[in-house]
Amino acid sequence: MSAEAVAQLCSAYWYPLYAYVRRKSSASNNASPGTYPSPVDTLRDFIASGSLPSSYLAQIALTPSQQANAFAGVAALLNAVEPRPVTSLELRIRADSFTGPCTVLETTGLSPTPVALFHPGGEPYRLLEAFQLLPGTRVQVLGYSDIESPFCAGPGLEVISLQLGFVPAPVPTDLNGNLLPDEWEALFGVSDPFADSDGDGYSNLQEMFDGTDPRDGLSKSGSPPADLSPPTITVDSLGGGLLKLSWDWPEPFASKVKFHVMGTSDLGTPFADLGLSPSKTGGHFELTLPNPGGSGATFFHLIITL
């Protein structure tokens, strides 16, 4: 169908139908609420199917043939529109992806390339405030690739859909020493490792180890709840100037933490790491220490780190 023929069909049939639906809804819905569906929905459905709701159809001035021509005209007009180029990319979240004026991710190849994401209309693409993604997270993005991004790094992509693909394990940086990685704390908003934030019987620390959501009581790994509170330490004298420390830690998690023995001869001075590593059998730990005997007291401190 030529462009001239399309224009004639739209002028003769589609535009009158469009105007009629708008006028009828505006004039009648206050008097007969709900009788005439929304003009936007009505016209969208007509474009898709070529049919009108019975309330409009009963009073419309166009004949069935004219309605068919209106449907054909708008269909031909839409088919004449040049389609926008669409691409699908696997992208990686960067540490600065959502902190600046642009939303910039990067490709996952050997030479990462920045890609700026946008909403329709040109605004930088943002996730929900409560939905934070760790750097290194991978997402699959479907979008239009014909958008310009003169003020943002890399080519632009207008997002059609975004799907979560891969979430990396939290980096075990624990600056406050509470056994919860700092990024994990920020992601879920919990800070007490021994508390049970969602009341499901699992401590926050175990939820971190299991990879479950500490705020969702239905998010469980299937493993039984474990007591991950600081262990009780038994001290035995071995004779010959030696002491034995022993303690237990749930075996499934025994390899996920490290135990360090700190010592000092004066509580007024800082404890120092003695550089001693305990032996481990399953979840049972033992460590032999020198017994100061009559040479003065020595104080020991056992700490747990990731």
C-alpha positions in Angstrom: 0.0 0.0 0.0 1.4 3.4 -1.0 2.0 6.2 1.5 -0.8 8.2 -0.2 -3.3 5.3 0.1 -2.4 4.9 3.8 -2.9 8.6 4.4 -6.3 8.5 2.6 -7.5 5.5 4.7 -6.4 7.2 7.9 -8.0 10.5 7.0 -11.3 9.0 5.9 -11.8 6.3 8.5 -9.3 6.1 11.4 -9.4 9.8 12.4 -13.2 10.0 12.5 -13.3 6.8 14.6 -10.7 8.1 16.9 -12.5 11.4 17.3 -15.9 9.6 17.9 -14.5 7.4 20.7 -12.9 10.3 22.4 -16.1 12.5 22.2 -18.5 9.7 23.2 -16.5 8.8 26.3 -16.1 12.5 27.4 -19.8 13.3 26.9 -21.3 10.1 28.3 -19.2 8.6 31.1 -20.4 11.1 33.8 -24.0 10.2 32.9 -23.4 6.5 32.5 -20.3 5.6 34.5 -18.6 2.5 33.3 -20.7 2.2 30.1 -17.9 3.3 27.8 -14.5 1.9 28.4 -11.4 4.1 28.5 -10.7 5.7 25.1 -7.1 4.7 25.3 -7.9 1.1 26.0 -10.6 1.1 23.4 -8.4 2.4 20.7 -5.5 0.2 21.7 -7.8 -2.9 21.5 -9.2 -1.7 18.1 -5.7 -1.4 16.7 -4.9 -4.9 17.8 -8.2 -6.6 16.9 -10.2 -4.4 14.6 -13.2 -4.6 17.0 -15.0 -2.1 19.3 -16.9 -2.7 22.6 -20.6 -3.1 22.1 -21.4 0.2 23.8 -19.5 2.1 21.2 -20.4 -0.2 18.4 -24.2 0.3 18.9 -23.9 4.1 18.3 -21.0 4.6 15.9 -21.7 6.2 12.6 -19.2 4.1 10.6 -20.4 1.0 8.7 -18.6 -2.3 9.2 -16.8 -1.8 5.9 -15.6 1.6 7.0 -14.4 0.2 10.3 -12.5 -2.5 8.4 -10.9 0.2 6.3 -10.0 2.2 9.5 -8.3 -1.0 10.9 -6.4 -1.6 7.7 -5.3 2.0 7.5 -3.9 2.2 10.9 -2.3 -1.2 10.6 -0.6 -0.1 7.3 0.5 3.1 9.0 2.1 1.2 11.9 3.8 -1.2 9.5 5.3 1.7 7.7 7.1 2.9 10.8 10.8 1.9 10.7 11.5 -0.5 13.6 14.0 0.6 16.2 17.1 -1.6 16.6 17.0 -3.9 19.6 19.9 -5.6 21.2 20.4 -7.9 24.2 23.6 -7.6 26.3 25.0 -9.2 29.4 26.2 -6.4 31.6 28.1 -6.2 34.9 27.3 -3.8 37.7 30.2 -1.5 38.6 31.0 0.1 42.0 29.9 3.5 40.5 27.0 2.3 38.4 24.3 4.1 40.4 26.2 6.7 42.3 26.7 9.4 39.5 24.3 11.3 37.3 24.5 8.5 34.7 23.8 4.8 35.1 26.8 3.1 33.6 27.4 -0.7 33.6 30.0 -2.6 31.5 30.2 -5.5 29.2 31.6 -8.8 30.5 34.2 -9.6 27.9 38.0 -9.4 28.2 37.9 -5.7 27.4 34.9 -4.3 29.3 33.1 -1.5 27.5 30.9 1.0 29.4 27.2 1.1 28.5 24.8 3.8 29.8 21.2 2.7 30.6 18.2 5.0 30.1 14.5 5.0 30.8 12.2 5.9 27.8 12.3 9.7 27.7 16.1 9.8 28.3 16.3 9.7 32.1 19.1 7.6 33.6 17.9 4.1 34.4 17.5 3.5 38.1 16.5 0.4 40.2 14.1 0.6 43.1 15.9 2.2 46.1 15.5 -0.9 48.2 16.9 -3.2 45.4 20.7 -2.8 45.7 23.1 -4.9 43.6 26.6 -5.7 44.5 29.4 -4.7 42.2 30.1 -7.7 39.9 26.4 -8.6 39.6 25.5 -9.6 36.1 22.2 -8.7 34.4 20.7 -9.4 31.0 19.4 -6.2 29.4 17.1 -6.0 26.4 16.9 -2.5 25.0 16.9 -0.1 22.0 20.4 0.7 20.9 19.6 3.9 18.9 19.6 6.3 21.9 22.2 9.0 22.1 24.2 9.4 25.4 26.4 12.5 24.8 26.9 13.1 28.5 27.5 9.5 29.7 30.3 7.0 29.1 29.9 4.5 26.3 26.9 3.9 24.0 23.4 4.3 25.3 20.7 1.6 25.7 17.0 2.4 26.4 15.9 -0.5 28.6 13.0 -2.6 27.6 13.6 -5.3 30.2 16.3 -6.2 32.8 16.8 -9.6 34.3 19.1 -10.6 37.1 21.6 -13.2 36.0 24.3 -13.7 38.6 25.0 -12.2 42.1 28.7 -12.6 43.3 29.6 -13.8 46.8 30.1 -10.8 49.1 33.6 -9.7 49.5 34.7 -10.7 53.0 35.7 -7.2 54.2 34.6 -6.9 57.8 35.8 -3.6 59.1 33.7 -3.6 62.3 34.7 -7.2 63.1 31.1 -8.5 63.6 31.6 -11.6 61.2 29.2 -10.1 58.6 30.8 -8.8 55.4 30.3 -5.1 55.1 28.7 -5.2 51.7 26.3 -8.0 52.9 25.3 -5.8 55.9 24.6 -2.9 53.5 22.7 -5.1 51.1 20.3 -6.5 53.8 20.4 -3.9 56.5 21.3 -6.2 59.4 24.3 -5.9 61.7 23.9 -8.4 64.6 25.3 -11.7 63.4 23.7 -13.7 66.3 20.3 -12.2 66.0 17.5 -13.8 64.0 16.1 -10.9 62.0 13.3 -12.8 60.3 12.4 -15.1 63.2 12.9 -18.3 61.2 15.2 -20.0 63.7 18.4 -19.2 61.7 20.8 -16.6 62.9 21.9 -13.8 60.6 25.4 -15.3 60.5 24.1 -18.7 59.3 21.9 -17.0 56.7 25.0 -15.2 55.4 26.9 -18.5 55.2 24.0 -20.3 53.6 23.3 -17.6 51.1 19.7 -17.0 52.2 17.8 -13.7 52.8 18.0 -12.8 56.6 14.8 -10.7 56.2 12.6 -13.4 54.6 11.4 -16.2 56.9 10.7 -18.4 53.9 14.2 -18.1 52.6 15.9 -21.2 53.9 18.8 -23.4 52.7 17.4 -26.7 54.0 20.3 -27.2 56.5 19.3 -27.4 60.2 19.8 -24.3 62.4 23.2 -24.2 64.0 24.5 -22.5 67.1 27.1 -20.1 65.8 27.4 -18.1 69.0 30.9 -17.6 70.4 32.1 -21.1 71.6 32.9 -22.1 75.2 36.6 -22.6 75.7 38.0 -25.4 77.9 41.5 -24.8 79.4 43.5 -27.9 80.5 47.0 -28.0 81.9 49.2 -30.5 80.1 52.2 -30.2 82.3 55.7 -29.3 81.1 54.7 -25.7 81.0 51.9 -26.1 78.5 48.2 -25.3 78.3 45.6 -26.8 76.0 42.7 -24.7 74.8 39.8 -26.6 73.1 36.4 -25.6 71.7 33.8 -26.7 69.2 32.2 -25.0 66.3 29.4 -26.5 64.1 31.2 -28.7 61.5 29.4 -27.5 58.4 30.8 -24.0 59.1 34.2 -24.9 60.6 36.1 -24.0 57.5 34.3 -20.6 57.0 35.9 -18.8 59.9 39.4 -18.4 61.3 40.4 -18.5 65.0 43.3 -16.3 66.2 44.8 -16.3 69.7 45.9 -12.9 71.0 48.0 -12.6 74.1 49.4 -9.9 76.5 51.2 -10.0 79.8 49.6 -6.7 80.9 45.9 -5.9 80.5 46.9 -2.2 80.2 48.6 -3.0 76.9 47.0 -4.2 73.6 46.7 -7.8 72.8 49.0 -9.1 70.0 48.4 -12.0 67.6 50.6 -14.9 68.7 50.7 -16.4 65.2 49.4 -19.8 66.4 46.9 -21.9 64.4 44.7 -24.4 66.1 44.4 -28.0 64.9 41.0 -28.9 63.6 39.2 -32.3 63.5 35.7 -31.9 62.1 34.3 -29.1 64.2 36.6 -29.6 67.2 39.6 -27.2 67.6 42.6 -27.5 69.9 45.5 -25.2 70.5 48.6 -25.7 72.7 50.0 -22.6 74.5 52.9 -22.0 76.8 52.0 -21.9 80.5 53.7 -18.9 82.1 53.8 -20.7 85.5 55.7 -18.6 88.0 57.1 -16.1 85.4 54.0 -13.9 85.7 50.5 -13.9 84.3 49.7 -14.1 80.6 46.3 -13.2 79.3 44.9 -14.8 76.2 42.1 -13.7 73.9 40.5 -15.9 71.2 38.9 -14.0 68.3 36.9 -15.2 65.3 37.3 -13.6 61.9 36.1 -14.4 58.4 
